[in-house]
Amino acid sequence: MITARAEGDETPLTMMARERGSSTVLRILLGSQLRRLREGRNITLESAGHSIRASHSKISRMELGRVSFRTRDVADLLTFYGVTEESEREALLSLVTQANRPGWWHNYDDVLPNWFEAYVGLEEAATRIRCYEVQFIPGLLQTEGYARAVVMLGHPEGTEEEIQRRVDLRMARQRLLERNSPPHLWAVIDEAALRRPLGGPDVMRGQIKHLIEAISSPTVTVQVMPFSAGGHAAAGGPFSILRFAERDLPDVVYLEQLTSAIYLDKREDLDRYQAVMERLCLDAVPVSETKKTLQGILDDI
């Protein structure tokens, strides 16, 4: 539970909001606090919804952090849940404004689909991002030229302005790798993605060189899944696993589809995907050989 601090001090959640800048995570954390309070009182979703003149589905969406919060609704729920201590109420209510604050990515609403918006917010707050990619270089490691080629594949009818906006969004996401406390990005990339000539030879040479430079950072790890590995544990396709510093926030598995995405946070799903990721890392070329492998691919282009 959030505890109140002296005036001018910050709670762990507000500190994370300032450092990570993700209102998405704050909504999820605030929602989880409300769910714990409700369940602690054995109050149903229907009863909670009735207390704020809303449906049980709205309460469910609030607890999952999928909607914005109104101060009045949160205050009424706290009263209904028996939270009367002023310091505890203030600690929770102070999060409402921060949880509703738009992230930088809202500047790209014209090209950012709703199903991907949540991922960008989670990505901003993650302390560890592990991903497996089959067809493309991970977005956080793409050069601008490569990103343009990928965007044009998905939006062949897009105008030049739209294409550039989508590329700019991808480049903006990469700034999180440059901040003072960046997440650790660990990517396993299928050899096919590294050899597929998106954008032409010059673009691919620039992309491979960029990967070689990127792995010089202690917070970027890349492994290559070679053709020689044959079939492997992630035959189902690409996925990402995001981990967060806040203990109340579980890991999230992200599965992107053509026009939507799936977010998994149930323990059994997490355990399954964690095991697959560990298997991939064992089957891929060792980290110590990544630079040599990338250089070999570069020489072949």
HELIX and SHEET records of a PDB file:
HELIX    1   1 PRO A   12  ARG A   20  1                                   9    
HELIX    2   2 SER A   23  GLY A   40  1                                  18    
HELIX    3   3 LEU A   45  SER A   51  1                                   7    
HELIX    4   4 HIS A   56  GLU A   63  1                                   8    
HELIX    5   5 THR A   71  PHE A   80  1                                  10    
HELIX    6   6 GLU A   86  ASN A  100  1                                  15    
HELIX    7   7 TRP A  104  TYR A  108  5                                   5    
HELIX    8   8 ASN A  114  ALA A  125  1                                  12    
HELIX    9   9 GLY A  139  LEU A  141  5                                   3    
HELIX   10  10 GLU A  144  GLY A  154  1                                  11    
HELIX   11  11 GLU A  160  ARG A  173  1                                  14    
HELIX   12  12 GLN A  174  GLU A  178  5                                   5    
HELIX   13  13 GLU A  191  ARG A  195  1                                   5    
HELIX   14  14 PRO A  201  ALA A  214  1                                  14    
HELIX   15  15 PHE A  227  ALA A  229  5                                   3    
HELIX   16  16 ARG A  267  ASP A  283  1                                  17    
HELIX   17  17 VAL A  287  GLU A  289  5                                   3    
HELIX   18  18 THR A  290  ASP A  300  1                                  11    
SHEET    1   A 6 VAL A 220  MET A 225  0                                        
SHEET    2   A 6 HIS A 184  ASP A 190  1                                        
SHEET    3   A 6 ARG A 128  GLU A 133  1                                        
SHEET    4   A 6 PHE A 239  ARG A 243 -1                                        
SHEET    5   A 6 VAL A 252  GLU A 256 -1                                        
SHEET    6   A 6 ALA A 261  LEU A 264 -1                                        
END                                                                             
